[in-house]
Amino acid sequence: MGNEYVELVTVSGRMEAEIIHAMLEAYGIDTEISFEAAASIYGLGVGPTAEVDILVSSDQLEEAQKLLDDYQRGRIDEG
């Protein structure tokens, strides 16, 4: 049976989510993103429809939180 995914953070916008998703994946964190379908279909990008949840494997949550904190403090380069 697979591991459960839990929410790490909710960000405003798909681009920011993709950057964080890629960073976490580069560090070996199993990651998924979840977003409102209407935002993609209709191009809506404001308010709750712009919110994107970043989910991580529950057994990697602590490590993911540390990496996210380091990223937000500028201790991890995007590139």
N, C-alpha and C positions, 0 to 999 in steps of 0.2 A: 504494500500500500504506500502511495506517495506521501510526501510531506505536505502539510497544510501551508497555504500562503496567508500571510498576515500583512496588514497595512503598515508600511514604514512611514510614508509621508504623502500628503496631498499638495500638489503644486498647481500653479496657475498657468496652464498652457502646455501643449503637447511638446513644443521644442525643449523647454526646460526638463520635462519628464524624460525625453529621449536622451538628453545629455547625462542626466543622473543615472538612468537605466544603463547606458553604455559604460559609464564609469564603474558602476557596481559589478556589471558583468566582467569587466576587465580584471577586477579583483577576485573573481570566482564566486560572486554572490548570485544565486539563482533568483532571477527577477522577472516580474511581469508588470505590464502597465494596464490600467483599466480607465476608460474614459467614456463620456457620454457620446453615444453614437451620433446624435443629432449634430454635435459639433463638427464631426467629420463630413457628414452627409450634406449639411446645409451651410457649412462654413461659419457657423456661429462660434464666436470666441470670446464671449463676455459672460460674467457672472458664473453661476454654477455649471453651465455647460462647458466652460473653459477648464474646469478643474479636472486634474488627472491624478489618479491614485497610483502610487508605486508600491507594489506588493513584493515581499521577499519570502523565501522559505523560512518557516518559523524557527528552524534550528540555526539559521544564520542571522536572525534579527539583531542580536547584540553587536555582531561584527559590522553589519550594515549600518546600524545607528552610529557607530564610531566613524566609519568611513564618510557617512553623510555629514556628520559634524565637522570632520576635517575638511571636507570639500567646501562647506559653507563658510568656514573660517579662512579659506584660501590656502590651506596646507596641501591640497591636491590640485594639480594642474589639470585643466579640461583636456588638454591635448597630449 
